[in-house]
Amino acid sequence: MEWDYSILDRSGYQIAKISKELLRMTDTYVIDVQDPENALDALMFVLAIDAEKCSRN
């Protein structure tokens, strides 16, 4: 259902895990980042996913 995502680096190490919270009035995502230095990249990834989903409608 396109609710859960993992961002992996080239060696397969998980950089971030993104999951969508259910039963919310709006789309709400939880971003779990292993290293704070990757937080902005993970946020941009989630924003890109949300923008792509919004463009479908």
CORJO-V222145 format. One record per residue. N is the residue number from 1. RES is the residue in one letter. PHI is phi in radians with two decimals (none if undefined). OMEGA is omega in whole degrees, -180 to 180 (999 if undefined). Layout:
# CORJO-V222145
n=N res=RES phi=PHI omega=OMEGA
n=N res=RES phi=PHI omega=OMEGA
This chain:
# CORJO-V222145
n=1 res=M phi=none omega=179
n=2 res=E phi=1.07 omega=-180
n=3 res=W phi=-1.91 omega=-176
n=4 res=D phi=-2.15 omega=-179
n=5 res=Y phi=-2.38 omega=171
n=6 res=S phi=-2.23 omega=174
n=7 res=I phi=-1.80 omega=-178
n=8 res=L phi=-2.02 omega=173
n=9 res=D phi=-1.48 omega=-176
n=10 res=R phi=-1.08 omega=-180
n=11 res=S phi=-1.59 omega=178
n=12 res=G phi=1.60 omega=178
n=13 res=Y phi=-1.29 omega=-179
n=14 res=Q phi=-1.29 omega=179
n=15 res=I phi=-1.52 omega=-179
n=16 res=A phi=-2.69 omega=175
n=17 res=K phi=-2.16 omega=-178
n=18 res=I phi=-2.10 omega=177
n=19 res=S phi=-2.40 omega=-179
n=20 res=K phi=-1.64 omega=176
n=21 res=E phi=-1.40 omega=-179
n=22 res=L phi=-1.58 omega=176
n=23 res=L phi=1.06 omega=176
n=24 res=R phi=-2.04 omega=179
n=25 res=M phi=-1.23 omega=179
n=26 res=T phi=-2.17 omega=176
n=27 res=D phi=-1.19 omega=180
n=28 res=T phi=-2.23 omega=-179
n=29 res=Y phi=-2.02 omega=174
n=30 res=V phi=-1.84 omega=-179
n=31 res=I phi=-1.99 omega=178
n=32 res=D phi=-1.88 omega=-176
n=33 res=V phi=-1.88 omega=-179
n=34 res=Q phi=-1.24 omega=-178
n=35 res=D phi=-2.11 omega=-178
n=36 res=P phi=-0.95 omega=178
n=37 res=E phi=-1.13 omega=-179
n=38 res=N phi=-1.69 omega=-175
n=39 res=A phi=-1.07 omega=-179
n=40 res=L phi=-1.13 omega=178
n=41 res=D phi=-1.08 omega=179
n=42 res=A phi=-1.13 omega=178
n=43 res=L phi=-1.09 omega=178
n=44 res=M phi=-1.08 omega=177
n=45 res=F phi=-1.08 omega=-180
n=46 res=V phi=-1.12 omega=178
n=47 res=L phi=-1.10 omega=177
n=48 res=A phi=-1.15 omega=177
n=49 res=I phi=-1.07 omega=-179
n=50 res=D phi=-1.10 omega=179
n=51 res=A phi=-1.13 omega=179
n=52 res=E phi=-1.14 omega=179
n=53 res=K phi=-1.14 omega=179
n=54 res=C phi=-1.17 omega=-179
n=55 res=S phi=-1.27 omega=178
n=56 res=R phi=-1.24 omega=-175
n=57 res=N phi=-1.49 omega=999
